[in-house]
Amino acid sequence: VRRLRRGEPIEARAPTLGYQVRLLARRHKAAFAAGGVVIAALVAATVVSLRAAADAREQQQVAERETERSRGMLRASQDAIGRMATEVFDQLAPLPGSLETRRLMANVLDDALQGLTRNVGDDPELRRLAARTATQLSRIYGAAAESNLGETQRAIELQARALAELEALGYRGYARVEAHMQMAGFRFAAGELDEALAESERALALVDGMGDLTQPQMLDKASCLQERAHIMFALGRLDDALAELAAARAIADALPESAGRDKLLSEVEGTLGHRLLNTGRRDEAAPHLRASGEALDRMAAGLESPVPMLTRRGLLAFRWGDLAAVNRRHDLAVEHFAEAARLFREWLALEPRDAKVRFLLALTLTRAGRAQSQLAKGAYRFALTLEEEPVKPGMAEAQKRYAGAIGFLRDAVAELRGMVEADPTRRKHGYALCEAMLDLSVALSRTKSFAEARTLLDEAGDMARGFESRSPGDAEAQRIVTWVAQKEGTYWVNLSDAQGTGGDFTSARASLENAVERFTFARDRILATKGDRDTEAAQLTKLIAAYERFLARAPGGDASGGEPEDR
C-alpha cells in the first residue's frame, strides 16, 4: 500500500501454494515433522519395492530364458532324432555291418533324451516335446520302417512313456493319435494283436472326438481304418477287416477330387483286391484292382514326371500277378511280375537305398520264379502224356521254363542275402530269404542240380530252425520249418526220379522213403497246429498214401511197379 501511495511498482501478489505450506508448517511444526517421517518411510519403501520388483523381473526373465533354452534343446534333440530316423539311419541301413553303428547312435540319443527329460519339470510345453521326442526315438528302435533296430520291446517302452505323458497333459491332438497308431504297430510286431487293436481303437476314438474333420483329418482317419483292417486280418476277423476297408473307401467317396483322394483310393482299392484274393474271393478282387489302377492313372495325369508313380504301379502289377497266379494263369502272372520288377528296378536306379522297394523287388522275383516253375511243371506233365518221340521237345520246353525260374529266383536270393547281411534283425527278410532259397532248390532239383539244391535246403533249414528256437511261439517261423520239410520231400522225390531213370533203383527207393518221411513230418506239424480239416494236410496225406502204395508194390524199387495213377 505504501508503494502504491508513493507511485512505485507494486510487488504484492496472490499467495502461492508453497507460501501457504510454509506458513502452515510454521504454525504446526510438530505435526509436519511427524508427517515428514511418514513420507520418508513411504518413499524408502517404494524404492525398496521397485528394486525388489526389478530383481524379480530379472529372475523371471532368467527363468524364462532357461525354460526357453530347455525347450530349444528339446526341439533340437527332436529335430536331430527325426533326421536320424528319416535320413541317417535309412542311409546306413543298406550298408553291410552297419547294425552296431546304428545301435550305438540310438543308445547315445536315448541317453541324451533321458538327461533332458529329467529337467523338464512341470512345464507342459517341455513335457509335450519330451513325449514327442520319445515317440521319434521309438521309431528308430522298432517301427515298421526298414531301418529300425528290431528292438520292439524298447520301442514299446518309449512309446508307453510318451503316451502316458500326453494323457497326463490331457492332450488330445493329432500327435496323440499318431502315438496310439505307432504303439499299435509295435504291438502288432510283437505279436500282441489284441493290444494292437485296442490301441488303434483309442486312436480312432480321438479322431472321432475332434468334431467336424478337415480333409487332412479325414485322410488320417482313413489311414487309421486301413491299419485296423490289417490287424483284424491277422486276427482272422475277415468280415470286420473288410468292413473297415469299406469305411475307408466311403471316406474317399466323400472327399472332393484331389491327388490325396486318388492316393487314398489307390491304396484302399488295392488292399481290398489283395485281401479278397488272399481269402479266396478272387472274382471280387479284380474290380478293386482295376479301380486302384484307375486312381493311379488320375494321379499320374497331374504329374509332370512318371517317376513318383513307379513304385505304386509296380505294387499294382505285383497284385495283378498274384491274381493271375491264383487263377492258374501262370503265363499272365509271369508277365505282371516281370513288369513289376521292371518298375521297381527303375525306381531303385534313382533311389538305390530304398530298402522297402528293394524288398518288394525280391518278393516280386520270388513270385515270378514260382510262376515260371508252375509253367515248367505243366510242360513236364504234358510231355509225359506224349508218345516216346515227342517227349523230348516237351521236356526241352520244361527245362527252358525251369531255367527262367532259376534266373528269377537267383536274383531274389541275391537281393535278400544282401538285406539280411546288412541287418540280421529284420526277421521278415530272413523268412523271405528262406522261401526264395526253398523255391530255388526245387527248381534246381528239377534240372538235376542236386548238389546246389541240397546246399540251399540245408541253409534254409538251419535258418528256419534258428528262427523257431529263438521265437517258439512265432507262427511264421513254424510255417517256414514245415515248408522246409515239404521242399525236402520234393527234393527227395526229384532225386529218386533221376536215380530210377538212371537204373539205380535201390537208391531211388531209399530217396523215396526219405521223401515219405519228410512229407509225414510236415503233415504232422500242420495237423498239430491247424487240425485235420486243413486242405494242405489232406493233400499231403493223399500224397503220402500214394508213395507208400508205390513202395509196397515195387519192393525192389523198380519204377515199373505200382499202379499207373500212383506213378
Secondary structure, 3 states (H helix, E strand, C coil): CHHHHCCCCCCCCCCCHHHHHHHHHHHCHHHHHHHHHHHHHHHHHHHHHHHHHHHHHHHHHHHHHHHHHHHHHHHHHHHHHHHHHHHHHHHHCCCCCCHHHHHHHHHHHHHHHHHHHCCCCCCHHHHHHHHHHHHHHHHHHHCCCCCCCCCHHHHHHHHHHHHHHHHHCCCCCHHHHHHHHHHHHHHHHCCCHHHHHHHHHHHHHHHHCCCCCCHHHHHHHHHHHHHHHHHHHHHCCHHHHHHHHHHHHHHHHHCCCCHHHHHHHHHHHHHHHHHHHHCCCHHHHHHHHHHHHHHHHHHHHCCCCCHHHHHHHHHHHHHHHHHHHHCCCHHHHHHHHHHHHHHHHHHHHHCCCCHHHHHHHHHHHHHHHHHHHHHHHHHHHHHHCCCCCCHHHHHHHHHHHHHHHHHHHHHHHHHHHHHHHHCCCCHHHHHHHHHHHHHHHHHHHHCCCHHHHHHHHHHHHHHHHHHHHHCCCCHHHHHHHHHHHHHHHHHHHHHHHHHHHCCCHHHHHHHHHHHHHHHHHHHHHHHHHHCCCCHHHHHHHHHHHHHHHHHHHCCCCCCCCCCCCCC
